[in-house]
Amino acid sequence: MSNKNYEGLEPCPFCGGEAVIKTLLGNIYICPIHEKSCPIRPNTWLISNLPIKDQIKVWNKRYITRKPEEEKG
């Protein structure tokens, strides 16, 4: 298993842990070094069939949710 840092890779959106690129069983994926308190612990293993540049785009995507009272506006 290898571990590489890629420029422009955002940290974990849930705990702020540093994100790194790993290779396992021939699949390259993003795996952050999570804080112990991370509630979600995401990685991109399930989409590791995509090129790493596409995985980085997906990983770096941050969704903004609206509160129900803001939608009524």
C-alpha positions in Angstrom: 0.0 0.0 0.0 1.4 3.4 -1.0 0.7 6.8 0.4 1.0 10.0 -1.6 -0.1 13.6 -1.1 -1.7 15.4 -4.1 -1.8 19.1 -4.4 -5.3 20.6 -4.2 -6.7 17.7 -2.2 -9.1 19.1 0.5 -9.1 17.7 4.1 -12.0 15.5 5.4 -15.1 17.7 5.4 -16.3 16.2 8.7 -13.2 16.2 10.9 -10.5 18.2 9.0 -8.1 15.2 8.8 -5.5 15.4 6.0 -6.5 13.5 2.9 -3.9 11.3 1.2 -3.9 9.0 -1.9 -3.4 5.3 -1.2 -3.1 2.2 -3.4 -4.6 -1.1 -2.2 -5.0 -4.2 -4.3 -4.2 -2.2 -7.4 -6.9 0.5 -6.7 -5.9 4.1 -6.1 -8.3 6.0 -3.8 -8.5 8.9 -1.3 -8.2 8.0 2.3 -8.0 10.8 4.9 -6.1 10.5 8.2 -9.2 11.0 10.3 -9.4 12.5 13.7 -10.7 10.0 16.3 -13.9 11.9 16.7 -14.8 11.9 12.9 -18.4 10.8 12.7 -18.4 9.7 9.1 -14.8 8.5 8.1 -15.3 8.8 4.3 -13.0 7.6 1.6 -13.3 7.0 -2.2 -12.7 3.2 -2.2 -16.1 2.6 -3.8 -15.3 4.9 -6.8 -11.7 3.8 -7.1 -12.4 2.6 -10.7 -12.4 6.3 -11.6 -9.2 8.1 -12.5 -7.7 9.8 -9.5 -8.3 13.3 -10.9 -12.0 12.5 -11.0 -12.0 11.1 -7.5 -10.3 14.3 -6.3 -13.1 16.4 -8.0 -15.7 14.3 -6.2 -13.8 14.4 -2.9 -13.3 18.2 -3.0 -17.0 18.8 -3.7 -18.7 20.5 -0.7 -22.4 20.6 -0.6 -24.1 23.5 1.1 -27.5 22.6 2.7 -30.2 25.1 3.4 -32.2 25.2 6.6 -35.9 24.6 6.1 -36.7 28.2 7.1 -34.4 29.6 4.4 -36.2 27.7 1.7 -39.6 29.2 2.5 -38.2 32.7 1.9 
